Amino acid sequence: MTLRIGNASGFYGDRFDALREMLTGGPLDVLTGDYLAELTMLILGRDRLKNPAGGYARTFLRQLEECLGLAHERGVRVVANAGGLNPAGLADAVRELAGRLGIPVRVAHVEGDDLTERYPHSLAAHAYLGGAGIAVCLREGADVVVTGRVTDAALVTGPAMAHFGWGPRAYDRLAGAVVAGHVLECGTQATGGNYAFFADHDPARLRHPGFPLAELHEDGTSVITKHDGTGGLVDIGTVTAQLLYETQGARYAGPDVTARLDTARLTQEGPDRVRIEGVRGEAPPPALKVGRNRLGGFRNEVVFVLTGLDIERKAALVRDQMEAALDTAKSRPADMRWDLARTDHPDALTEETASALLRLVVRDANQEAVGRAFSGAAIELALASYPGFHVMAPPGTGAPYGVFEDVYVPHGAVPHVAVLHDGRRVPVAQADDTLVLEDVPQPPLPEPLSPEGPTRRAPLGLVAGARSGDKGGNANVGVWVRTDDAWRWLVHQLTADRFQNLITESRHLKVVRHTLPNLRALNFVVEGILGEGVAAQHRFDPQAKALGEWLRSRHLDIPEALL
């Protein structure tokens, strides 16, 4: 009894045609779509300020206008978190659409995650619900289920609970579904998108990767694959990369279950088929995570272009001039950050490659402090600063920025409700068994690789893959290798201290290393590197998407036998 669950969206703005591609590409039982992220909730919060009837992902409606009939004809149920801040509003809009198109579908939604009123001065504060509400809707016959803020994996655990009849304490089975859901949630990242070893494959194969699907079994095991004939690839590497994405330690906690990532075993079952088995589950933690988005203040920026000779002196001159000008302004910005990117090359063949970029970002609770006074100070230097003065774009008047925070509430503090297609409201039972989350003890390490033999100074990425991402103000970098010998070398060489030496921005921060031997992987959590989260745009790469690729580009002494 296999449940085939596909994914057609990894974020709000993902490939529009994916819904149609998944419905026409092969058999499915359930099609999911993940539209929400920390930044998306902030965007939808601002949208709802302008229009109280909004707050949901409108793209989903346009996709359904093309594909709702297809899903109905093929008997595919659709589950998506596109409801965002207003799942009831989206459910009504889907019903109106279905009526207009003459398609007899039953639409249900899940609510209760919205805790904004409990947190004054928040744009949005939403608890991460599990899959139980989705399961109730599906058991009661819903064809389309829309939710607000559920965990990404809940889009898979909910249908699995409904299909297999799992109870709330079927922890190993639920954990297997969570792991499958985590692999699917980011769409084509599981099928060759953003893949560290992309250069090992035919570019034509990766040009248009297909979206992933999971063949989920009653015992919680799954096979990750994709529709036949679609682009991309599914192998142990692509699945490992996604398993490591935006995770913390070996325990991957959620409201349904805590999945033990260190117990997952991956096997290449055939072309584009990776089996996941052995996943163990534990009771969920006693508290639910709440993502709170609020306005942090206002920000502005200017990027000075420095070309040719004396880059450091040019940077010092314009910095002194800006600092002096802002010192005399009515209100100096509370926070100023300078970054010089040495993108210049000596004896360059083009002006662009002869240029470096000096970026100044300012923040303040008062918009005036980062507005005209700041912009004017930068532009007034146009004829009075370093030779070749120009900027990438004129600074504006200052724009609001958001701050993301994690807070936690007991399970019972959240009114998780399934609102069925006939209007009935069914309260969803809260977890009756919980376990305080603790770090898994360090597993025993394998014997180090023999020190005998020559080494070569080379980039880490020649032997190791990586994927990185954000969780609030923290970033994670998952690093994995493809052979046992490479693992014996990596696990002893890439310590937390070595990581900090290679990733210099982390040297003053706390870095925690987690070891996952079954995946031949290390997961590094860098606390605070992203400041107040992606919306605050604290650094050049505000979501740490390329932090892992920076690590792969750093050079170490690597045994030649591994190269």
Buried (B, 14 or more C-beta within 10 A) or exposed (E): EEBBBBBBBBBBEBBEEBBBBBBEBBEBBBBBBBBBBBBBBBBBBBBBEEEEEBBBBBBBBEBBBEBBBBBBEEEBBBBBBBBBBBBBBBBBBBBEBBEEEEBEBBBBBBBBBBBBEEBEEBBBBBBBBBBBBBBBBBBBEBBBBBBBBBBBBBBBBBBBBBBBEBEBBBBBBBBBBBBBBBBBBBBBBBBBBBBBBBEEBEEEEBEEBBBBBBBBBBEBBBBBBBBEEBBBBBBBBBBBBBBBBBBBBBBBBBBBBBBBBBBBEBEBEEEBBBBBBBBBBBBBBBBBBBBBBBBBBBBBBBBBBBBBEEBEEBBBBBBEBBBEBBEEBEBBBEBBBBEBEEBBEEEEEEEEEBBBBBBBBBBBEEBBBBBBBBBEBBEEBEEEBBEBBEBEEEBBEBEBBBBBBBBEBEBEBBBBBBBBBEEEEBEBEBBEEBBEBEEBEEBEEBEEBEEEEEBEEBBBBEBBBBBBBBBBBBBBBBBBBBEEBBBBBBBBBBBBEBBBEBBEBBEEBEBBBBBBBBBBBBBBBBBBBBBBBBBBBBBEBBBBBBBBBBBBEBEBEBBEBBE
